[in-house]
Amino acid sequence: MQRTTICGLMIFAMSLTATEAQDGRGKDQARPKKRQPNPAFAKVVDDPALPRVLLIGDSISIGYTVPVQELLKGQANVHRIPVNGGPTTNGLKHIDKWLGDKPWDVIHFNWGLHDLKYIDEEGALVDVEKGDQQVPIEKYEQNLRKLVARLQETKAKLIWRSTTPVPEGAKGRVVGDAVKYNAVAAAIMAEQEISIDDQYTFALSRLDEIQRSANVHFTPEGSQRLATQVVSAIQRELSTHSF
């Protein structure tokens, strides 16, 4: 009787192990790996002797945030908004929170890639023929003007970063739309005498080297290259103004 019970328990254990393997519930798979926090969103502890810089933008800016922080170490306290900035509509909703209640010396900002993309009724990125632009260019101009006016209230030196190119094959976006949206933005910046960090031109001449294939995003090396442009633009403002 005892032998029969032991055999039964062994068979049960073996069947349980087999079931876990089939269901993907083995010990190694029971606990999915926790995603590591993006260092671009890490809290920045200010050195009070240095000027404060804020980066506002989408995933392109997330990619160059840490390299910019490293390159400006000892020169500026470089912060970024704690999320993907998304389209101008999202900026209008959250800009007050992003700016906070502490003064900024330089603000480097961009909106565009999310405005010009095509989405369906549920907000999902879709092929152009299956959706509409998230923020049509006329509305983009209106929104951007409001955002610039709000940023000007901070008295910080502002730097507009032009929207980077849309390559062939990028889902949900049209090649050439970045040029149109950039033209609208450039006109606003000229009116308001705001500096421009022309990342579009910089990236366009070397897309094969720095951008992912059929994708608006950049390789790590590409983000590093973009960071050098950002740093140059910020350093120009830091060198010509006393903070």
MDAnalysis code that builds the backbone (N, CA, C; Angstrom):
import MDAnalysis as mda
import numpy as np

u = mda.Universe.empty(729, n_residues=243, atom_resindex=np.repeat(np.arange(243), 3), trajectory=True)
u.add_TopologyAttr("name", ["N", "CA", "C"] * 243)
u.add_TopologyAttr("resid", np.arange(1, 244))
u.add_TopologyAttr("resname", ["MET", "GLN", "ARG", "THR", "THR", "ILE", "CYS", "GLY", "LEU", "MET", "ILE", "PHE", "ALA", "MET", "SER", "LEU", "THR", "ALA", "THR", "GLU", "ALA", "GLN", "ASP", "GLY", "ARG", "GLY", "LYS", "ASP", "GLN", "ALA", "ARG", "PRO", "LYS", "LYS", "ARG", "GLN", "PRO", "ASN", "PRO", "ALA", "PHE", "ALA", "LYS", "VAL", "VAL", "ASP", "ASP", "PRO", "ALA", "LEU", "PRO", "ARG", "VAL", "LEU", "LEU", "ILE", "GLY", "ASP", "SER", "ILE", "SER", "ILE", "GLY", "TYR", "THR", "VAL", "PRO", "VAL", "GLN", "GLU", "LEU", "LEU", "LYS", "GLY", "GLN", "ALA", "ASN", "VAL", "HIS", "ARG", "ILE", "PRO", "VAL", "ASN", "GLY", "GLY", "PRO", "THR", "THR", "ASN", "GLY", "LEU", "LYS", "HIS", "ILE", "ASP", "LYS", "TRP", "LEU", "GLY", "ASP", "LYS", "PRO", "TRP", "ASP", "VAL", "ILE", "HIS", "PHE", "ASN", "TRP", "GLY", "LEU", "HIS", "ASP", "LEU", "LYS", "TYR", "ILE", "ASP", "GLU", "GLU", "GLY", "ALA", "LEU", "VAL", "ASP", "VAL", "GLU", "LYS", "GLY", "ASP", "GLN", "GLN", "VAL", "PRO", "ILE", "GLU", "LYS", "TYR", "GLU", "GLN", "ASN", "LEU", "ARG", "LYS", "LEU", "VAL", "ALA", "ARG", "LEU", "GLN", "GLU", "THR", "LYS", "ALA", "LYS", "LEU", "ILE", "TRP", "ARG", "SER", "THR", "THR", "PRO", "VAL", "PRO", "GLU", "GLY", "ALA", "LYS", "GLY", "ARG", "VAL", "VAL", "GLY", "ASP", "ALA", "VAL", "LYS", "TYR", "ASN", "ALA", "VAL", "ALA", "ALA", "ALA", "ILE", "MET", "ALA", "GLU", "GLN", "GLU", "ILE", "SER", "ILE", "ASP", "ASP", "GLN", "TYR", "THR", "PHE", "ALA", "LEU", "SER", "ARG", "LEU", "ASP", "GLU", "ILE", "GLN", "ARG", "SER", "ALA", "ASN", "VAL", "HIS", "PHE", "THR", "PRO", "GLU", "GLY", "SER", "GLN", "ARG", "LEU", "ALA", "THR", "GLN", "VAL", "VAL", "SER", "ALA", "ILE", "GLN", "ARG", "GLU", "LEU", "SER", "THR", "HIS", "SER", "PHE"])
u.atoms.positions = np.array([
    [0.825, -1.203, 0.000],
    [0.000, 0.000, 0.000],
    [0.861, 1.256, 0.000],
    [1.902, 1.250, 0.864],
    [2.798, 2.395, 0.941],
    [3.540, 2.616, -0.368],
    [3.976, 1.466, -0.979],
    [4.683, 1.571, -2.253],
    [3.773, 2.153, -3.323],
    [2.514, 1.734, -3.318],
    [1.552, 2.233, -4.298],
    [1.352, 3.731, -4.143],
    [1.282, 4.194, -2.873],
    [1.089, 5.626, -2.614],
    [2.284, 6.442, -3.100],
    [3.492, 5.940, -2.829],
    [4.701, 6.641, -3.259],
    [4.748, 6.737, -4.775],
    [4.416, 5.651, -5.438],
    [4.422, 5.652, -6.906],
    [3.410, 6.660, -7.452],
    [2.256, 6.714, -6.776],
    [1.218, 7.644, -7.211],
    [1.671, 9.085, -7.081],
    [2.342, 9.378, -5.960],
    [2.840, 10.741, -5.746],
    [3.897, 11.111, -6.786],
    [4.762, 10.142, -7.126],
    [5.796, 10.405, -8.120],
    [5.172, 10.701, -9.477],
    [4.147, 9.917, -9.834],
    [3.480, 10.122, -11.122],
    [2.807, 11.485, -11.154],
    [2.170, 11.894, -10.017],
    [1.499, 13.198, -9.929],
    [2.495, 14.344, -10.103],
    [3.646, 14.199, -9.433],
    [4.674, 15.246, -9.522],
    [5.185, 15.381, -10.945],
    [5.394, 14.229, -11.599],
    [5.886, 14.259, -12.976],
    [4.857, 14.904, -13.900],
    [3.597, 14.603, -13.706],
    [2.558, 15.166, -14.563],
    [2.416, 16.660, -14.333],
    [2.577, 17.101, -13.057],
    [2.502, 18.517, -12.745],
    [3.629, 19.291, -13.419],
    [4.837, 18.717, -13.390],
    [5.985, 19.351, -14.036],
    [5.766, 19.472, -15.530],
    [5.204, 18.428, -16.118],
    [4.932, 18.436, -17.553],
    [3.891, 19.486, -17.901],
    [2.860, 19.597, -17.047],
    [1.809, 20.580, -17.298],
    [2.351, 21.995, -17.211],
    [3.211, 22.246, -16.215],
    [3.807, 23.568, -16.065],
    [4.656, 23.923, -17.277],
    [5.358, 22.924, -17.786],
    [6.203, 23.162, -18.957],
    [5.347, 23.538, -20.155],
    [4.197, 22.809, -20.328],
    [3.321, 23.083, -21.457],
    [2.655, 24.446, -21.329],
    [2.271, 24.818, -20.107],
    [1.576, 26.080, -19.885],
    [2.523, 27.253, -19.742],
    [3.839, 26.995, -19.733],
    [4.803, 28.064, -19.545],
    [4.819, 28.576, -18.121],
    [4.514, 27.673, -17.154],
    [4.431, 28.100, -15.768],
    [5.501, 27.466, -14.909],
    [6.630, 27.097, -15.518],
    [7.730, 26.548, -14.739],
    [8.349, 27.626, -13.874],
    [9.224, 27.237, -12.974],
    [9.818, 28.189, -12.048],
    [10.503, 29.357, -12.758],
    [11.201, 29.039, -13.851],
    [11.945, 30.082, -14.541],
    [11.037, 31.072, -15.256],
    [9.782, 30.625, -15.552],
    [8.882, 31.469, -16.311],
    [7.776, 32.062, -15.453],
    [7.664, 31.652, -14.229],
    [6.577, 32.111, -13.378],
    [6.703, 33.594, -13.057],
    [7.919, 34.093, -12.985],
    [8.141, 35.490, -12.661],
    [8.819, 36.220, -13.826],
    [8.016, 36.955, -14.614],
    [8.627, 37.687, -15.732],
    [9.629, 38.695, -15.221],
    [10.678, 38.899, -15.997],
    [11.712, 39.841, -15.599],
    [11.145, 41.253, -15.537],
    [11.461, 41.941, -14.469],
    [11.005, 43.310, -14.286],
    [11.801, 44.228, -15.192],
    [11.072, 45.073, -15.944],
    [11.744, 46.008, -16.849],
    [12.514, 47.044, -16.042],
    [13.744, 47.252, -16.430],
    [14.581, 48.215, -15.741],
    [14.134, 49.635, -16.089],
    [14.116, 50.531, -15.110],
    [13.700, 51.909, -15.391],
    [14.652, 52.583, -16.369],
    [14.093, 53.402, -17.233],
    [14.900, 54.111, -18.228],
    [15.722, 55.190, -17.523],
    [17.042, 55.165, -17.667],
    [17.884, 56.173, -16.995],
    [17.585, 57.598, -17.435],
    [16.936, 57.750, -18.577],
    [16.592, 59.098, -19.038],
    [15.608, 59.770, -18.094],
    [14.860, 58.949, -17.332],
    [13.865, 59.492, -16.417],
    [14.353, 59.546, -14.973],
    [15.613, 59.275, -14.758],
    [16.160, 59.292, -13.399],
    [16.110, 60.713, -12.822],
    [15.884, 60.786, -11.532],
    [15.818, 62.079, -10.860],
    [17.183, 62.759, -10.895],
    [17.173, 64.043, -11.159],
    [18.406, 64.827, -11.213],
    [18.517, 65.673, -9.951],
    [19.627, 65.537, -9.275],
    [19.895, 66.357, -8.090],
    [20.714, 67.570, -8.536],
    [20.144, 68.732, -8.375],
    [20.792, 69.945, -8.879],
    [22.034, 70.354, -8.097],
    [23.014, 70.829, -8.846],
    [24.131, 71.553, -8.269],
    [23.697, 73.015, -8.320],
    [23.475, 73.653, -7.174],
    [22.951, 75.025, -7.165],
    [23.841, 76.044, -7.865],
    [25.088, 75.684, -8.115],
    [26.000, 76.617, -8.774],
    [25.858, 76.592, -10.294],
    [25.077, 75.637, -10.820],
    [24.953, 75.463, -12.267],
    [23.567, 75.847, -12.771],
    [23.470, 76.286, -14.025],
    [22.163, 76.610, -14.613],
    [21.309, 75.360, -14.791],
    [19.989, 75.574, -14.866],
    [19.042, 74.459, -15.010],
    [18.524, 74.410, -16.447],
    [18.624, 73.226, -17.039],
    [18.210, 73.015, -18.425],
    [17.106, 71.964, -18.454],
    [16.071, 72.194, -19.254],
    [14.974, 71.244, -19.396],
    [14.857, 70.786, -20.843],
    [14.787, 69.475, -21.045],
    [14.558, 68.885, -22.367],
    [13.098, 68.454, -22.455],
    [12.414, 68.892, -23.491],
    [11.026, 68.486, -23.743],
    [10.982, 67.858, -25.127],
    [10.381, 66.678, -25.220],
    [10.286, 66.025, -26.525],
    [9.757, 64.609, -26.426],
    [9.750, 63.935, -27.565],
    [9.217, 62.575, -27.640],
    [10.326, 61.545, -27.433],
    [10.159, 60.360, -28.024],
    [11.149, 59.298, -27.832],
    [12.497, 59.628, -28.448],
    [12.527, 60.495, -29.433],
    [13.816, 60.906, -30.001],
    [14.623, 61.620, -28.917],
    [13.957, 62.474, -28.169],
    [14.651, 63.188, -27.096],
    [14.996, 62.273, -25.929],
    [14.170, 61.266, -25.701],
    [14.497, 60.287, -24.657],
    [15.823, 59.615, -24.998],
    [16.010, 59.321, -26.273],
    [17.233, 58.659, -26.717],
    [18.479, 59.480, -26.497],
    [18.371, 60.800, -26.639],
    [19.588, 61.608, -26.472],
    [19.720, 62.243, -25.090],
    [18.779, 62.009, -24.185],
    [18.818, 62.652, -22.868],
    [20.078, 62.321, -22.076],
    [20.358, 61.038, -21.885],
    [21.517, 60.652, -21.066],
    [22.832, 61.123, -21.691],
    [23.037, 60.965, -23.002],
    [24.268, 61.507, -23.591],
    [24.415, 63.014, -23.387],
    [23.305, 63.743, -23.478],
    [23.368, 65.191, -23.257],
    [23.762, 65.480, -21.813],
    [23.178, 64.748, -20.893],
    [23.519, 64.941, -19.475],
    [25.003, 64.682, -19.224],
    [25.506, 63.635, -19.857],
    [26.923, 63.301, -19.665],
    [27.836, 64.357, -20.274],
    [27.481, 64.843, -21.460],
    [28.313, 65.826, -22.137],
    [28.285, 67.195, -21.450],
    [27.200, 67.489, -20.740],
    [27.084, 68.775, -20.054],
    [27.347, 68.661, -18.552],
    [27.879, 67.524, -18.145],
    [28.196, 67.339, -16.727],
    [29.198, 68.398, -16.283],
    [28.883, 69.054, -15.171],
    [29.746, 70.117, -14.677],
    [29.457, 71.467, -15.294],
    [28.578, 71.488, -16.326],
    [28.222, 72.743, -16.980],
    [26.773, 73.142, -16.718],
    [25.909, 72.129, -16.553],
    [24.491, 72.419, -16.358],
    [23.790, 71.232, -15.695],
    [22.711, 71.531, -14.995],
    [21.829, 70.501, -14.455],
    [20.790, 70.213, -15.543],
    [20.897, 69.062, -16.184],
    [20.025, 68.753, -17.316],
    [18.897, 67.819, -16.880],
    [17.667, 68.325, -16.946],
    [16.473, 67.554, -16.626],
    [15.720, 67.260, -17.924],
    [14.756, 66.347, -17.854],
    [13.830, 66.158, -18.959],
    [12.447, 65.897, -18.375],
    [11.430, 66.096, -19.176],
    [10.086, 65.754, -18.711],
    [10.066, 64.250, -18.441],
    [9.266, 63.788, -17.477],
    [9.330, 62.386, -17.044],
    [8.594, 61.391, -17.929],
    [8.210, 61.805, -19.135],
    [7.447, 60.948, -20.043],
    [7.824, 61.267, -21.487],
    [7.248, 60.488, -22.398],
    [7.298, 60.825, -23.818],
    [6.353, 62.007, -24.027],
    [6.874, 63.095, -24.575],
    [6.062, 64.300, -24.710],
    [4.876, 64.176, -25.639],
    [4.924, 63.233, -26.604],
    [3.798, 63.018, -27.501],
    [3.498, 64.217, -28.383],
    [2.240, 64.370, -28.797],
    [1.851, 65.471, -29.680],
    [1.637, 66.773, -28.917],
    [1.392, 67.845, -29.644],
    [1.157, 69.150, -29.017],
    [-0.062, 69.127, -28.105],
    [-1.043, 68.312, -28.436],
    [-2.234, 68.224, -27.585],
    [-1.865, 67.719, -26.197],
    [-0.932, 66.784, -26.132],
    [-0.464, 66.278, -24.853],
    [0.352, 67.338, -24.120],
    [1.120, 68.098, -24.886],
    [1.898, 69.170, -24.290],
    [1.014, 70.202, -23.621],
    [-0.067, 70.577, -24.279],
    [-0.985, 71.560, -23.706],
    [-1.615, 71.058, -22.405],
    [-1.853, 69.773, -22.322],
    [-2.462, 69.200, -21.120],
    [-1.506, 69.200, -19.930],
    [-0.217, 69.002, -20.206],
    [0.721, 68.752, -19.113],
    [1.835, 69.781, -18.938],
    [1.870, 70.808, -19.781],
    [3.010, 71.714, -19.759],
    [3.221, 72.379, -18.400],
    [2.159, 72.767, -17.726],
    [2.318, 73.416, -16.421],
    [2.983, 72.480, -15.416],
    [2.569, 71.229, -15.436],
    [3.157, 70.242, -14.524],
    [4.615, 69.993, -14.877],
    [4.908, 69.898, -16.159],
    [6.280, 69.641, -16.592],
    [7.214, 70.782, -16.197],
    [6.734, 71.991, -16.295],
    [7.573, 73.148, -15.974],
    [7.796, 73.283, -14.473],
    [6.828, 72.824, -13.682],
    [6.977, 72.864, -12.242],
    [7.028, 74.280, -11.693],
    [7.578, 74.410, -10.487],
    [7.607, 75.722, -9.842],
    [9.011, 76.266, -9.611],
    [10.015, 75.618, -10.232],
    [11.386, 76.103, -10.116],
    [11.798, 76.754, -11.436],
    [12.681, 77.734, -11.389],
    [13.069, 78.441, -12.616],
    [13.942, 77.596, -13.537],
    [13.807, 77.851, -14.838],
    [14.642, 77.210, -15.843],
    [15.471, 78.279, -16.539],
    [16.698, 77.939, -16.853],
    [17.565, 78.866, -17.569],
    [17.509, 78.639, -19.075],
    [17.447, 77.372, -19.485],
    [17.350, 77.021, -20.899],
    [16.326, 75.893, -21.047],
    [15.460, 76.012, -22.055],
    [14.503, 74.942, -22.371],
    [14.680, 74.577, -23.835],
    [15.013, 73.328, -24.083],
    [15.210, 72.783, -25.434],
    [13.988, 71.908, -25.710],
    [13.198, 72.244, -26.743],
    [11.895, 71.587, -26.881],
    [11.548, 71.210, -28.318],
    [10.643, 70.243, -28.436],
    [10.145, 69.811, -29.744],
    [8.806, 69.091, -29.610],
    [7.947, 69.306, -30.602],
    [6.763, 68.485, -30.851],
    [6.645, 68.348, -32.360],
    [6.152, 67.211, -32.843],
    [5.989, 67.056, -34.289],
    [5.742, 65.642, -34.761],
    [6.636, 64.716, -34.420],
    [6.505, 63.348, -34.935],
    [5.201, 62.679, -34.542],
    [4.682, 63.015, -33.361],
    [3.410, 62.425, -32.939],
    [2.223, 63.188, -33.515],
    [2.418, 64.459, -33.804],
    [1.345, 65.243, -34.411],
    [1.058, 64.758, -35.831],
    [2.123, 64.508, -36.591],
    [1.952, 64.175, -38.006],
    [1.645, 62.701, -38.283],
    [1.661, 61.859, -37.243],
    [1.416, 60.440, -37.478],
    [-0.071, 60.152, -37.667],
    [-0.372, 59.031, -38.306],
    [-1.747, 58.624, -38.574],
    [-2.202, 57.597, -37.550],
    [-3.390, 57.835, -36.985],
    [-3.941, 56.941, -35.963],
    [-5.384, 56.584, -36.303],
    [-5.858, 55.487, -35.693],
    [-7.263, 55.111, -35.872],
    [-8.108, 55.729, -34.763],
    [-9.370, 55.341, -34.690],
    [-10.287, 55.930, -33.710],
    [-9.889, 55.611, -32.274],
    [-9.114, 54.552, -32.089],
    [-8.680, 54.168, -30.748],
    [-7.305, 54.728, -30.398],
    [-6.738, 55.486, -31.316],
    [-5.445, 56.113, -31.056],
    [-4.244, 55.266, -31.424],
    [-4.478, 54.137, -32.081],
    [-3.373, 53.252, -32.460],
    [-2.744, 53.708, -33.776],
    [-1.423, 53.562, -33.870],
    [-0.708, 53.901, -35.096],
    [-1.126, 52.943, -36.207],
    [-1.524, 53.496, -37.345],
    [-2.013, 52.664, -38.448],
    [-1.414, 53.136, -39.769],
    [-1.604, 52.318, -40.808],
    [-1.194, 52.724, -42.141],
    [-1.965, 53.980, -42.532],
    [-1.341, 54.816, -43.330],
    [-1.894, 56.120, -43.669],
    [-3.336, 56.048, -44.171],
    [-3.626, 55.073, -45.027],
    [-4.954, 54.993, -45.626],
    [-6.028, 54.519, -44.642],
    [-5.611, 54.108, -43.452],
    [-6.567, 53.576, -42.476],
    [-6.858, 54.533, -41.317],
    [-6.312, 55.730, -41.364],
    [-6.524, 56.644, -40.238],
    [-6.397, 58.100, -40.636],
    [-6.287, 58.938, -39.641],
    [-6.146, 60.375, -39.844],
    [-4.950, 60.881, -39.037],
    [-4.403, 62.017, -39.457],
    [-3.295, 62.576, -38.701],
    [-3.754, 62.960, -37.296],
    [-2.919, 62.665, -36.332],
    [-3.303, 62.911, -34.945],
    [-3.585, 64.394, -34.693],
    [-2.729, 65.254, -35.231],
    [-2.950, 66.697, -35.126],
    [-2.684, 67.310, -36.503],
    [-3.731, 67.649, -37.247],
    [-3.541, 68.263, -38.568],
    [-2.683, 69.520, -38.460],
    [-2.010, 69.865, -39.543],
    [-1.007, 70.916, -39.498],
    [-1.561, 72.269, -39.055],
    [-2.813, 72.589, -39.412],
    [-3.399, 73.861, -38.983],
    [-3.555, 73.898, -37.464],
    [-3.997, 72.788, -36.902],
    [-4.159, 72.705, -35.450],
    [-2.804, 72.657, -34.761],
    [-1.845, 72.030, -35.419],
    [-0.483, 71.974, -34.889],
    [0.060, 73.385, -34.705],
    [-0.150, 74.241, -35.690],
    [0.323, 75.619, -35.586],
    [-0.323, 76.328, -34.401],
    [-1.624, 76.174, -34.252],
    [-2.333, 76.814, -33.138],
    [-1.793, 76.325, -31.792],
    [-1.640, 75.011, -31.676],
    [-1.153, 74.427, -30.423],
    [0.267, 74.878, -30.107],
    [1.125, 74.871, -31.133],
    [2.525, 75.224, -30.921],
    [2.657, 76.686, -30.495],
    [1.844, 77.545, -31.046],
    [1.866, 78.946, -30.640],
    [1.521, 79.084, -29.154],
    [0.536, 78.339, -28.716],
    [0.138, 78.386, -27.302],
    [1.254, 77.855, -26.408],
    [1.902, 76.793, -26.845],
    [2.981, 76.209, -26.058],
    [4.181, 77.151, -25.979],
    [4.509, 77.778, -27.086],
    [5.621, 78.730, -27.090],
    [5.322, 79.894, -26.152],
    [4.098, 80.384, -26.185],
    [3.716, 81.488, -25.299],
    [3.868, 81.076, -23.838],
    [3.486, 79.847, -23.535],
    [3.612, 79.377, -22.147],
    [5.081, 79.239, -21.757],
    [5.890, 78.723, -22.650],
    [7.313, 78.570, -22.364],
    [7.984, 79.925, -22.170],
    [7.549, 80.916, -22.934],
    [8.132, 82.250, -22.811],
    [7.864, 82.860, -21.440],
    [6.791, 82.437, -20.805],
    [6.469, 82.948, -19.473],
    [7.529, 82.563, -18.441],
    [8.296, 81.521, -18.723],
    [9.324, 81.079, -17.779],
    [10.536, 82.005, -17.778],
    [10.665, 82.836, -18.812],
    [11.820, 83.727, -18.993],
    [13.112, 82.962, -19.309],
    [12.988, 81.669, -19.568],
    [14.152, 80.870, -19.936],
    [14.537, 81.162, -21.386],
    [15.787, 80.889, -21.740],
    [16.200, 80.942, -23.136],
    [15.645, 79.695, -23.811],
    [14.933, 79.890, -24.909],
    [14.268, 78.772, -25.585],
    [15.042, 78.344, -26.829],
    [15.062, 77.020, -27.039],
    [15.682, 76.445, -28.237],
    [14.693, 75.457, -28.836],
    [14.264, 75.724, -30.053],
    [13.377, 74.792, -30.752],
    [14.218, 73.757, -31.481],
    [13.884, 72.483, -31.303],
    [14.576, 71.413, -32.030],
    [13.664, 70.937, -33.155],
    [14.103, 71.119, -34.402],
    [13.276, 70.718, -35.531],
    [13.039, 69.206, -35.524],
    [11.897, 68.807, -36.044],
    [11.499, 67.398, -36.060],
    [12.363, 66.610, -37.035],
    [12.843, 65.479, -36.592],
    [13.745, 64.658, -37.407],
    [12.996, 63.964, -38.557],
    [13.699, 63.528, -39.594],
    [13.069, 62.991, -40.805],
    [12.267, 61.706, -40.605],
    [11.259, 61.574, -41.439],
    [10.490, 60.329, -41.547],
    [11.075, 59.561, -42.727],
    [11.631, 58.369, -42.492],
    [12.237, 57.615, -43.590],
    [11.214, 56.792, -44.378],
    [11.602, 56.336, -45.527],
    [10.752, 55.444, -46.322],
    [10.414, 54.195, -45.512],
    [9.149, 53.797, -45.558],
    [8.735, 52.560, -44.903],
    [8.299, 52.700, -43.468],
    [8.423, 53.899, -42.889],
    [8.013, 54.104, -41.496],
    [6.491, 54.049, -41.413],
    [5.976, 53.136, -40.637],
    [4.531, 52.949, -40.538],
    [3.838, 54.171, -39.955],
    [2.692, 54.515, -40.554],
    [1.848, 55.558, -39.993],
    [2.315, 56.983, -40.204],
    [3.338, 57.165, -41.012],
    [3.833, 58.511, -41.276],
    [4.187, 58.642, -42.749],
    [4.167, 59.876, -43.247],
    [4.428, 60.138, -44.659],
    [5.755, 60.873, -44.806],
    [6.595, 60.360, -45.692],
    [7.864, 61.025, -45.978],
    [7.577, 62.437, -46.492],
    [8.224, 63.418, -45.917],
    [8.014, 64.799, -46.341],
    [7.141, 65.602, -45.402],
    [6.342, 64.933, -44.567],
    [5.480, 65.669, -43.642],
    [6.288, 66.412, -42.580],
    [7.424, 65.859, -42.196],
    [8.260, 66.549, -41.211],
    [8.704, 67.911, -41.756],
    [8.963, 67.974, -43.053],
    [9.371, 69.238, -43.682],
    [8.247, 70.268, -43.548],
    [7.017, 69.844, -43.795],
    [5.873, 70.753, -43.725],
    [5.649, 71.258, -42.303],
    [5.707, 70.356, -41.345],
    [5.494, 70.746, -39.956],
    [6.654, 71.613, -39.463],
    [7.856, 71.308, -39.915],
    [9.016, 72.117, -39.536],
    [8.917, 73.534, -40.095],
    [8.344, 73.657, -41.271],
    [8.208, 74.984, -41.877],
    [7.264, 75.851, -41.042],
    [6.194, 75.246, -40.561],
    [5.254, 75.963, -39.691],
    [5.960, 76.384, -38.403],
    [6.691, 75.448, -37.814],
    [7.405, 75.741, -36.564],
    [8.463, 76.813, -36.770],
    [9.203, 76.731, -37.876],
    [10.280, 77.684, -38.138],
    [9.732, 79.111, -38.251],
    [8.560, 79.240, -38.855],
    [7.950, 80.568, -38.995],
    [7.611, 81.147, -37.618],
    [7.107, 80.305, -36.739],
    [6.768, 80.755, -35.384],
    [8.030, 81.173, -34.638],
    [9.070, 80.360, -34.757],
    [10.316, 80.661, -34.041],
    [10.962, 81.937, -34.570],
    [10.853, 82.169, -35.866],
    [11.408, 83.394, -36.444],
    [10.660, 84.611, -35.899],
    [9.359, 84.515, -35.828],
    [8.544, 85.612, -35.294],
    [8.927, 85.931, -33.855],
    [9.166, 84.882, -33.085],
    [9.428, 85.041, -31.660],
    [10.922, 85.131, -31.336],
    [11.755, 85.115, -32.361],
    [13.214, 85.206, -32.200],
    [13.748, 84.103, -31.269],
    [13.299, 82.898, -31.542],
    [13.718, 81.731, -30.767],
    [14.756, 80.939, -31.563],
    [15.829, 80.534, -30.914],
    [16.902, 79.781, -31.570],
    [16.384, 78.428, -32.057],
    [16.989, 77.933, -33.129],
    [16.598, 76.634, -33.689],
    [17.795, 75.695, -33.720],
    [17.590, 74.521, -33.177],
    [18.553, 73.426, -33.285],
    [18.057, 72.567, -34.447],
    [18.662, 72.720, -35.618],
    [18.158, 72.067, -36.834],
    [18.589, 70.597, -36.905],
    [17.919, 69.790, -36.121],
    [18.216, 68.350, -36.107],
    [17.763, 67.678, -37.399],
    [16.749, 68.253, -38.056],
    [16.282, 67.648, -39.308],
    [17.407, 67.621, -40.336],
    [18.015, 68.768, -40.575],
    [19.090, 68.848, -41.563],
    [20.280, 67.998, -41.153],
    [20.620, 68.053, -39.868],
    [21.748, 67.273, -39.368],
    [21.522, 65.782, -39.616],
    [20.328, 65.281, -39.297],
    [20.045, 63.848, -39.433],
    [19.890, 63.425, -40.891],
    [19.279, 64.293, -41.696],
    [18.977, 63.934, -43.083],
    [20.220, 63.552, -43.868],
    [21.311, 64.211, -43.632],
    [22.531, 63.968, -44.408],
    [23.251, 62.682, -44.012],
    [22.782, 62.043, -42.935],
    [23.462, 60.833, -42.458],
    [22.486, 59.781, -41.945],
    [21.288, 59.747, -42.515],
    [20.255, 58.820, -42.039],
    [20.704, 57.365, -42.078],
    [21.390, 56.977, -43.145],
    [21.832, 55.588, -43.269],
    [22.788, 55.191, -42.146],
    [23.466, 56.157, -41.579],
    [24.433, 55.881, -40.520],
    [23.806, 55.847, -39.133],
    [22.766, 56.665, -38.915],
    [22.297, 56.862, -37.542],
    [20.853, 56.452, -37.259],
    [20.039, 56.249, -38.308],
    [18.629, 55.930, -38.077],
    [18.348, 54.462, -38.354],
    [17.397, 53.913, -37.615],
    [17.010, 52.517, -37.822],
    [16.287, 52.382, -39.163],
    [16.318, 51.205, -39.736],
    [15.713, 50.971, -41.044],
    [14.195, 51.077, -40.981],
    [13.610, 51.874, -41.896],
    [12.154, 52.051, -41.988],
    [11.544, 52.390, -40.635],
    [12.216, 53.254, -39.883],
    [11.813, 53.552, -38.515],
    [12.245, 54.980, -38.200],
    [11.392, 55.739, -37.508],
    [11.746, 57.120, -37.183],
    [12.768, 57.203, -36.052],
    [13.021, 56.079, -35.368],
    [13.942, 56.087, -34.240],
    [15.394, 55.895, -34.683],
    [16.293, 56.210, -33.751],
    [17.711, 56.178, -34.055],
    [18.428, 55.083, -33.273],
    [19.541, 54.656, -33.802],
    [20.370, 53.688, -33.100],
    [20.998, 54.385, -31.890],
    [21.542, 53.623, -30.925],
    [22.237, 54.272, -29.798],
    [23.331, 55.223, -30.263],
    [24.063, 54.802, -31.287],
    [25.110, 55.663, -31.822],
    [24.495, 56.919, -32.460],
    [23.340, 56.735, -33.096],
    [22.645, 57.863, -33.697],
    [22.185, 58.862, -32.654],
    [21.646, 58.360, -31.554],
    [21.205, 59.236, -30.464],
    [22.388, 60.010, -29.892],
    [23.540, 59.360, -29.835],
    [24.752, 60.027, -29.344],
    [25.128, 61.173, -30.281],
    [24.981, 60.939, -31.587],
    [25.308, 61.982, -32.559],
    [24.321, 63.156, -32.435],
    [23.049, 62.845, -32.250],
    [22.063, 63.901, -32.068],
    [22.368, 64.705, -30.804],
    [22.843, 64.005, -29.778],
    [23.153, 64.662, -28.508],
    [24.213, 65.737, -28.680],
    [25.171, 65.492, -29.554],
    [26.223, 66.490, -29.761],
    [25.642, 67.781, -30.327],
    [24.610, 67.633, -31.170],
    [23.938, 68.813, -31.714],
    [23.188, 69.563, -30.630],
    [22.491, 68.800, -29.796],
    [21.733, 69.399, -28.696],
    [22.679, 70.171, -27.775],
    [23.780, 69.540, -27.431],
    [24.753, 70.153, -26.525],
    [25.315, 71.445, -27.117],
    [25.624, 71.415, -28.400],
    [26.155, 72.622, -29.047],
    [25.153, 73.770, -28.962],
    [23.874, 73.457, -29.197],
    [22.832, 74.482, -29.141],
    [22.691, 75.043, -27.737],
    [22.734, 74.169, -26.741],
    [22.608, 74.616, -25.351],
    [23.827, 75.413, -24.924],
    [24.993, 74.945, -25.306],
    [26.235, 75.653, -24.920],
    [26.282, 77.052, -25.499],
    [25.727, 77.233, -26.694],
    [25.687, 78.579, -27.284],
    [24.902, 79.530, -26.404],
    [23.776, 79.035, -25.887],
    [22.961, 79.876, -25.009],
    [23.654, 80.106, -23.672],
    [24.291, 79.091, -23.157],
    [24.979, 79.228, -21.863],
    [26.157, 80.198, -21.957],
    [26.821, 80.218, -23.115],
    [28.010, 81.061, -23.263],
    [27.692, 82.524, -23.509],
    [26.476, 82.789, -23.997],
    [26.124, 84.174, -24.334],
    [25.246, 84.851, -23.290],
    [24.933, 84.109, -22.213],
    [24.093, 84.685, -21.175],
    [24.655, 84.338, -19.797],
    [24.509, 85.271, -18.882],
    [24.957, 85.007, -17.512],
    [23.785, 84.474, -16.715],
    [24.024, 83.376, -15.999],
    [22.955, 82.758, -15.215],
    [23.301, 82.795, -13.743],
])
